[in-house]
Amino acid sequence: MKEFEFIELLKEKCKECDSTLGIGDDAALFDNFLVAKDIVCEGVHFLKTTPAEHVVLKVFSANISDIAAMGGTPKYVLLGIAVPKAREGEKKNIIEAIKKSAGLYDVEVIGGDTASASNDLFVSLTVIGKKGRFLLSRSGAGKGERVYLSRPLGLARISLEKELGADFDIDAFKHYKMMAEKELGEVLGNVGTVTSCIDISDGLGRDASHLSEESGVKIVIEEKRLPFSHLKQFDVDKVDYFINSGEEFALLFTAKKEHAVDSYLKDNGFEVHDIGYTQKGSGVFLSNGAKRISISSKGYEHK
């Protein structure tokens, strides 16, 4: 059973939960608090040779990104960690990484649990945040809206492939250092004109498909609007890498064109990219002017 099949089955079996929003969005909502959780496992999400401090930052970023996608402000974290004997010597570095990551995102570590592990390192984080003035979810987009992306995509995939042995001129650990859009998420949760939002963790195609499914609209990504300049130095299929790069932690969101949310954000120091539009229908499509191709299943699926 793959990840998305597992999640769908879990949603079906847990329909009686009392949260306003729960399984299926980026975070759960309880009263005015948002709660998100993530776990990373050695051998699945990172290698035995990956420095533990990079792993810690990534799990912080993944969770903070989920709160940002809901328009909230992260406040507190609960940490769970199991350290194998082979990494005992890294414990001080891990503690420093936790302190540094919490400082970068201005959150407070309020508890958690530690354990020993037989062979592999496990790190789990729960983030508690405050809801913004307007709750963002995946289900609010309507037809005739613009689709925005907070920053270009593709470098996380290239960096991951470098760590796995590819010959790219890039930091092999850059994909662990992709920062969550904490400040932008807070603004989007208070501006009042954003209709839906998600963070890019599974790739542009897959994550846009979540918005499409939950909102009941078709999403059309216009290839001519995608920013590719950051990929020019790499010998890759730029469209493929842009669409299929996961764990980028950029924000993908929708808003009515007449609200000019991109102009408002630019005036407040945020440069976002208008990359497409919504219309009646379903699915996610990439348009190059001459034809449209479905990209709903394009992206990265976690094991």
Secondary structure as GFF3:
##gff-version 3
##sequence-region A 1 303
A	DSSP	alpha_helix	3	13	.	.	.	ID=ss1
A	DSSP	beta_strand	28	30	.	.	.	ID=ss2
A	DSSP	beta_strand	33	41	.	.	.	ID=ss3
A	DSSP	alpha_helix	52	69	.	.	.	ID=ss4
A	DSSP	beta_strand	73	84	.	.	.	ID=ss5
A	DSSP	three_ten_helix	85	90	.	.	.	ID=ss6
A	DSSP	alpha_helix	91	104	.	.	.	ID=ss7
A	DSSP	beta_strand	108	117	.	.	.	ID=ss8
A	DSSP	beta_strand	122	130	.	.	.	ID=ss9
A	DSSP	beta_strand	145	149	.	.	.	ID=ss10
A	DSSP	alpha_helix	155	163	.	.	.	ID=ss11
A	DSSP	three_ten_helix	174	176	.	.	.	ID=ss12
A	DSSP	alpha_helix	182	191	.	.	.	ID=ss13
A	DSSP	beta_strand	194	199	.	.	.	ID=ss14
A	DSSP	alpha_helix	204	215	.	.	.	ID=ss15
A	DSSP	beta_strand	218	222	.	.	.	ID=ss16
A	DSSP	three_ten_helix	223	225	.	.	.	ID=ss17
A	DSSP	three_ten_helix	229	231	.	.	.	ID=ss18
A	DSSP	alpha_helix	238	244	.	.	.	ID=ss19
A	DSSP	beta_strand	251	256	.	.	.	ID=ss20
A	DSSP	three_ten_helix	257	259	.	.	.	ID=ss21
A	DSSP	alpha_helix	261	267	.	.	.	ID=ss22
A	DSSP	beta_strand	273	279	.	.	.	ID=ss23
A	DSSP	beta_strand	284	287	.	.	.	ID=ss24
A	DSSP	beta_strand	292	294	.	.	.	ID=ss25
###
